[in-house]
Amino acid sequence: MGLNPGNMQKMMKQMQKMQADMAKAQDELANERLTVETGGVVTAIFNGHGEMQSIQIAPEAVDPEDVGMLEDLILAAVREGQKKSQDLAADRMGQITGRLNIPGMPGLF
């Protein structure tokens, strides 16, 4: 049982709209800003693509006797920021691809 031409044309239009919506969502994600704070002394800002935009370290976090603690706080901020941005991107793309009802094509993201 094949698709009739009308259904195929409708599906192609849906796919084109989805591609346009996904491109727009990717642009919007680039402009999103997610702030992560660890230990009250490290603040990192990420965009929706998981790219760190800035990092701020409070002077009191800089202890030459305990560099390892500062490294751990920075690493925790980076990991949390990347996770938050991945979750945001998955949510945005899921909103777009979830509208399609094409058997055998779950998600696309």
N, CA and C atoms as an extended XYZ file, in Angstrom:
327
Properties=species:S:1:pos:R:3:atomname:S:1:resname:S:1:resid:I:1 pbc="F F F"
N         0.851       -1.189        0.000 N   MET     1
C         0.000        0.000        0.000 CA  MET     1
C         0.884        1.237        0.000 C   MET     1
N         0.938        1.952       -1.097 N   GLY     2
C         1.808        3.115       -1.224 CA  GLY     2
C         1.101        4.405       -0.848 C   GLY     2
N         1.891        5.438       -0.792 N   LEU     3
C         1.341        6.760       -0.511 CA  LEU     3
C         0.773        7.339       -1.798 C   LEU     3
N        -0.383        7.988       -1.680 N   ASN     4
C        -0.893        8.645       -2.873 CA  ASN     4
C        -0.163        9.977       -3.043 C   ASN     4
N        -0.169       10.536       -4.251 N   PRO     5
C         0.599       11.762       -4.507 CA  PRO     5
C         0.229       12.921       -3.578 C   PRO     5
N        -1.035       13.021       -3.207 N   GLY     6
C        -1.460       14.092       -2.304 CA  GLY     6
C        -0.822       13.966       -0.937 C   GLY     6
N        -0.784       12.736       -0.414 N   ASN     7
C        -0.153       12.516        0.885 CA  ASN     7
C         1.349       12.751        0.823 C   ASN     7
N         1.973       12.337       -0.281 N   MET     8
C         3.413       12.528       -0.444 CA  MET     8
C         3.749       14.013       -0.481 C   MET     8
N         2.945       14.786       -1.213 N   GLN     9
C         3.173       16.221       -1.310 CA  GLN     9
C         2.999       16.876        0.071 C   GLN     9
N         1.992       16.450        0.800 N   LYS    10
C         1.759       16.991        2.150 CA  LYS    10
C         2.944       16.657        3.066 C   LYS    10
N         3.453       15.428        2.967 N   MET    11
C         4.581       15.028        3.796 CA  MET    11
C         5.829       15.834        3.433 C   MET    11
N         6.046       16.090        2.157 N   MET    12
C         7.206       16.882        1.730 CA  MET    12
C         7.114       18.310        2.265 C   MET    12
N         5.917       18.883        2.248 N   LYS    13
C         5.730       20.230        2.788 CA  LYS    13
C         6.003       20.240        4.290 C   LYS    13
N         5.560       19.194        4.991 N   GLN    14
C         5.827       19.089        6.430 CA  GLN    14
C         7.329       19.014        6.692 C   GLN    14
N         8.032       18.238        5.883 N   MET    15
C         9.483       18.092        6.046 CA  MET    15
C        10.194       19.420        5.780 C   MET    15
N         9.766       20.136        4.751 N   GLN    16
C        10.387       21.432        4.448 CA  GLN    16
C        10.150       22.417        5.585 C   GLN    16
N         8.935       22.420        6.133 N   LYS    17
C         8.636       23.314        7.248 CA  LYS    17
C         9.462       22.914        8.465 C   LYS    17
N         9.588       21.614        8.707 N   MET    18
C        10.364       21.146        9.843 CA  MET    18
C        11.822       21.575        9.692 C   MET    18
N        12.383       21.460        8.496 N   GLN    19
C        13.770       21.877        8.271 CA  GLN    19
C        13.933       23.371        8.546 C   GLN    19
N        12.988       24.170        8.090 N   ALA    20
C        13.046       25.615        8.332 CA  ALA    20
C        12.927       25.913        9.826 C   ALA    20
N        12.004       25.211       10.497 N   ASP    21
C        11.833       25.408       11.942 CA  ASP    21
C        13.083       24.988       12.711 C   ASP    21
N        13.731       23.905       12.279 N   MET    22
C        14.946       23.442       12.952 CA  MET    22
C        16.084       24.440       12.753 C   MET    22
N        16.210       25.003       11.572 N   ALA    23
C        17.252       26.002       11.313 CA  ALA    23
C        17.020       27.240       12.180 C   ALA    23
N        15.760       27.646       12.291 N   LYS    24
C        15.432       28.800       13.127 CA  LYS    24
C        15.739       28.496       14.597 C   LYS    24
N        15.394       27.301       15.050 N   ALA    25
C        15.658       26.912       16.440 CA  ALA    25
C        17.163       26.886       16.710 C   ALA    25
N        17.957       26.411       15.751 N   GLN    26
C        19.419       26.402       15.923 CA  GLN    26
C        19.954       27.828       16.071 C   GLN    26
N        19.435       28.746       15.273 N   ASP    27
C        19.846       30.152       15.391 CA  ASP    27
C        19.471       30.708       16.759 C   ASP    27
N        18.266       30.385       17.212 N   GLU    28
C        17.814       30.868       18.517 CA  GLU    28
C        18.666       30.282       19.642 C   GLU    28
N        19.036       29.012       19.525 N   LEU    29
C        19.877       28.384       20.547 CA  LEU    29
C        21.230       29.088       20.655 C   LEU    29
N        21.739       29.560       19.538 N   ALA    30
C        23.026       30.266       19.563 CA  ALA    30
C        22.943       31.544       20.387 C   ALA    30
N        21.737       32.115       20.470 N   ASN    31
C        21.554       33.361       21.207 CA  ASN    31
C        21.069       33.161       22.643 C   ASN    31
N        20.728       31.926       22.994 N   GLU    32
C        20.308       31.629       24.367 CA  GLU    32
C        21.488       31.787       25.309 C   GLU    32
N        21.227       32.129       26.549 N   ARG    33
C        22.276       32.204       27.563 CA  ARG    33
C        21.814       31.435       28.797 C   ARG    33
N        22.623       30.462       29.193 N   LEU    34
C        22.359       29.639       30.368 CA  LEU    34
C        23.468       29.914       31.365 C   LEU    34
N        23.091       30.266       32.592 N   THR    35
C        24.067       30.582       33.623 CA  THR    35
C        24.136       29.448       34.627 C   THR    35
N        25.362       29.045       34.945 N   VAL    36
C        25.609       27.977       35.905 CA  VAL    36
C        26.531       28.532       36.971 C   VAL    36
N        26.203       28.234       38.231 N   GLU    37
C        27.051       28.686       39.336 CA  GLU    37
C        27.413       27.483       40.194 C   GLU    37
N        28.683       27.352       40.526 N   THR    38
C        29.111       26.249       41.384 CA  THR    38
C        29.868       26.807       42.577 C   THR    38
N        29.540       26.287       43.719 N   GLY    39
C        30.235       26.670       44.939 CA  GLY    39
C        30.088       28.128       45.310 C   GLY    39
N        29.221       28.837       44.630 N   GLY    40
C        29.043       30.257       44.909 CA  GLY    40
C        30.220       31.113       44.463 C   GLY    40
N        31.197       30.511       43.778 N   VAL    41
C        32.386       31.273       43.391 CA  VAL    41
C        32.747       31.163       41.909 C   VAL    41
N        32.172       30.200       41.201 N   VAL    42
C        32.438       30.046       39.772 CA  VAL    42
C        31.107       30.190       39.034 C   VAL    42
N        31.074       31.125       38.095 N   THR    43
C        29.883       31.345       37.278 CA  THR    43
C        30.280       31.211       35.815 C   THR    43
N        29.599       30.333       35.112 N   ALA    44
C        29.865       30.122       33.694 CA  ALA    44
C        28.595       30.384       32.904 C   ALA    44
N        28.753       30.977       31.747 N   ILE    45
C        27.616       31.255       30.876 CA  ILE    45
C        27.833       30.502       29.571 C   ILE    45
N        26.794       29.765       29.159 N   PHE    46
C        26.828       28.949       27.946 CA  PHE    46
C        25.740       29.414       26.994 C   PHE    46
N        25.933       29.130       25.704 N   ASN    47
C        24.836       29.327       24.767 CA  ASN    47
C        24.088       28.005       24.633 C   ASN    47
N        23.042       27.999       23.837 N   GLY    48
C        22.217       26.805       23.681 CA  GLY    48
C        22.879       25.688       22.890 C   GLY    48
N        24.091       25.933       22.378 N   HIS    49
C        24.845       24.904       21.674 CA  HIS    49
C        25.890       24.259       22.584 C   HIS    49
N        25.910       24.662       23.859 N   GLY    50
C        26.867       24.085       24.799 CA  GLY    50
C        28.230       24.738       24.759 C   GLY    50
N        28.335       25.867       24.088 N   GLU    51
C        29.609       26.572       24.000 CA  GLU    51
C        29.701       27.574       25.146 C   GLU    51
N        30.783       27.503       25.910 N   MET    52
C        30.963       28.435       27.011 CA  MET    52
C        31.221       29.825       26.444 C   MET    52
N        30.476       30.793       26.927 N   GLN    53
C        30.617       32.172       26.469 CA  GLN    53
C        31.509       32.985       27.401 C   GLN    53
N        31.436       32.669       28.693 N   SER    54
C        32.292       33.366       29.655 CA  SER    54
C        32.356       32.559       30.941 C   SER    54
N        33.371       32.865       31.721 N   ILE    55
C        33.510       32.254       33.037 CA  ILE    55
C        34.042       33.325       33.980 C   ILE    55
N        33.473       33.350       35.168 N   GLN    56
C        33.901       34.311       36.185 CA  GLN    56
C        34.264       33.525       37.438 C   GLN    56
N        35.381       33.891       38.027 N   ILE    57
C        35.853       33.218       39.230 CA  ILE    57
C        36.040       34.282       40.307 C   ILE    57
N        35.348       34.088       41.422 N   ALA    58
C        35.464       35.031       42.534 CA  ALA    58
C        36.877       34.957       43.105 C   ALA    58
N        37.449       36.098       43.453 N   PRO    59
C        38.828       36.120       43.973 CA  PRO    59
C        39.050       35.187       45.159 C   PRO    59
N        38.038       35.035       46.012 N   GLU    60
C        38.212       34.169       47.178 CA  GLU    60
C        38.355       32.692       46.812 C   GLU    60
N        38.018       32.339       45.562 N   ALA    61
C        38.163       30.946       45.118 CA  ALA    61
C        39.599       30.622       44.723 C   ALA    61
N        40.409       31.650       44.541 N   VAL    62
C        41.781       31.449       44.092 CA  VAL    62
C        42.684       31.279       45.317 C   VAL    62
N        42.923       30.032       45.655 N   ASP    63
C        43.778       29.692       46.796 CA  ASP    63
C        44.949       28.880       46.270 C   ASP    63
N        46.140       29.464       46.240 N   PRO    64
C        47.304       28.738       45.708 CA  PRO    64
C        47.572       27.422       46.443 C   PRO    64
N        47.062       27.297       47.655 N   GLU    65
C        47.268       26.079       48.433 CA  GLU    65
C        46.252       24.990       48.069 C   GLU    65
N        45.182       25.374       47.348 N   ASP    66
C        44.150       24.393       47.012 CA  ASP    66
C        43.629       24.624       45.588 C   ASP    66
N        44.499       24.530       44.626 N   VAL    67
C        44.136       24.708       43.224 CA  VAL    67
C        43.153       23.622       42.788 C   VAL    67
N        43.270       22.439       43.353 N   GLY    68
C        42.394       21.324       42.992 CA  GLY    68
C        40.927       21.628       43.221 C   GLY    68
N        40.606       22.343       44.311 N   MET    69
C        39.212       22.691       44.573 CA  MET    69
C        38.676       23.593       43.471 C   MET    69
N        39.463       24.581       43.062 N   LEU    70
C        39.036       25.492       42.003 CA  LEU    70
C        38.869       24.737       40.685 C   LEU    70
N        39.778       23.838       40.395 N   GLU    71
C        39.659       23.028       39.180 CA  GLU    71
C        38.373       22.204       39.202 C   GLU    71
N        38.046       21.627       40.356 N   ASP    72
C        36.816       20.835       40.480 CA  ASP    72
C        35.578       21.699       40.266 C   ASP    72
N        35.587       22.912       40.810 N   LEU    73
C        34.444       23.811       40.646 CA  LEU    73
C        34.268       24.225       39.183 C   LEU    73
N        35.368       24.489       38.515 N   ILE    74
C        35.299       24.861       37.093 CA  ILE    74
C        34.789       23.686       36.268 C   ILE    74
N        35.318       22.505       36.530 N   LEU    75
C        34.878       21.316       35.806 CA  LEU    75
C        33.388       21.058       36.032 C   LEU    75
N        32.932       21.208       37.269 N   ALA    76
C        31.510       21.007       37.573 CA  ALA    76
C        30.647       22.023       36.824 C   ALA    76
N        31.109       23.267       36.753 N   ALA    77
C        30.353       24.300       36.035 CA  ALA    77
C        30.277       23.977       34.546 C   ALA    77
N        31.378       23.524       33.972 N   VAL    78
C        31.395       23.192       32.548 CA  VAL    78
C        30.452       22.022       32.263 C   VAL    78
N        30.539       20.997       33.069 N   ARG    79
C        29.667       19.834       32.852 CA  ARG    79
C        28.195       20.197       32.998 C   ARG    79
N        27.869       20.975       34.025 N   GLU    80
C        26.462       21.349       34.237 CA  GLU    80
C        25.965       22.239       33.098 C   GLU    80
N        26.792       23.176       32.665 N   GLY    81
C        26.401       24.055       31.561 CA  GLY    81
C        26.180       23.291       30.269 C   GLY    81
N        27.045       22.331       29.990 N   GLN    82
C        26.876       21.524       28.786 CA  GLN    82
C        25.602       20.697       28.867 C   GLN    82
N        25.319       20.117       30.040 N   LYS    83
C        24.107       19.320       30.201 CA  LYS    83
C        22.867       20.187       30.042 C   LYS    83
N        22.862       21.356       30.667 N   LYS    84
C        21.711       22.253       30.548 CA  LYS    84
C        21.467       22.640       29.089 C   LYS    84
N        22.531       22.937       28.369 N   SER    85
C        22.355       23.345       26.979 CA  SER    85
C        21.903       22.168       26.112 C   SER    85
N        22.402       20.963       26.392 N   GLN    86
C        21.942       19.780       25.651 CA  GLN    86
C        20.463       19.527       25.915 C   GLN    86
N        20.050       19.670       27.171 N   ASP    87
C        18.640       19.475       27.515 CA  ASP    87
C        17.761       20.506       26.813 C   ASP    87
N        18.222       21.758       26.791 N   LEU    88
C        17.466       22.821       26.130 CA  LEU    88
C        17.345       22.538       24.630 C   LEU    88
N        18.455       22.162       24.006 N   ALA    89
C        18.442       21.874       22.567 CA  ALA    89
C        17.532       20.686       22.257 C   ALA    89
N        17.614       19.635       23.074 N   ALA    90
C        16.765       18.457       22.850 CA  ALA    90
C        15.292       18.821       22.991 C   ALA    90
N        14.988       19.663       23.958 N   ASP    91
C        13.598       20.098       24.160 CA  ASP    91
C        13.102       20.899       22.956 C   ASP    91
N        13.912       21.848       22.502 N   ARG    92
C        13.511       22.680       21.355 CA  ARG    92
C        13.335       21.839       20.094 C   ARG    92
N        14.284       20.956       19.825 N   MET    93
C        14.190       20.125       18.622 CA  MET    93
C        13.047       19.117       18.751 C   MET    93
N        12.832       18.606       19.960 N   GLY    94
C        11.741       17.670       20.191 CA  GLY    94
C        10.387       18.301       19.935 C   GLY    94
N        10.270       19.594       20.245 N   GLN    95
C         9.022       20.302       19.974 CA  GLN    95
C         8.751       20.354       18.483 C   GLN    95
N         9.805       20.428       17.701 N   ILE    96
C         9.647       20.501       16.244 CA  ILE    96
C         9.414       19.114       15.664 C   ILE    96
N        10.302       18.161       15.978 N   THR    97
C        10.192       16.842       15.365 CA  THR    97
C         9.036       16.034       15.941 C   THR    97
N         8.601       16.362       17.138 N   GLY    98
C         7.493       15.635       17.760 CA  GLY    98
C         6.173       15.856       17.055 C   GLY    98
N         6.090       16.910       16.252 N   ARG    99
C         4.843       17.197       15.527 CA  ARG    99
C         4.663       16.286       14.328 C   ARG    99
N         5.750       15.686       13.871 N   LEU   100
C         5.637       14.784       12.728 CA  LEU   100
C         5.154       13.426       13.199 C   LEU   100
N         4.395       12.809       12.381 N   ASN   101
C         3.910       11.474       12.700 CA  ASN   101
C         4.293       10.558       11.543 C   ASN   101
N         5.598       10.300       11.441 N   ILE   102
C         6.089        9.461       10.346 CA  ILE   102
C         6.579        8.157       10.949 C   ILE   102
N         5.951        7.044       10.615 N   PRO   103
C         6.380        5.760       11.177 CA  PRO   103
C         7.839        5.470       10.843 C   PRO   103
N         8.570        4.979       11.833 N   GLY   104
C         9.957        4.599       11.627 CA  GLY   104
C        10.948        5.752       11.719 C   GLY   104
N        10.480        6.956       12.066 N   MET   105
C        11.368        8.112       12.174 CA  MET   105
C        11.159        8.815       13.515 C   MET   105
N        11.495        8.155       14.620 N   PRO   106
C        11.302        8.819       15.908 CA  PRO   106
C        12.344        9.903       16.135 C   PRO   106
N        11.895       11.062       16.497 N   GLY   107
C        12.805       12.108       16.951 CA  GLY   107
C        13.587       12.873       15.900 C   GLY   107
N        14.446       12.270       15.187 N   LEU   108
C        15.354       12.888       14.235 CA  LEU   108
C        16.448       13.706       14.886 C   LEU   108
N        16.438       13.880       16.196 N   PHE   109
C        17.475       14.687       16.856 CA  PHE   109
C        18.252       13.817       17.786 C   PHE   109
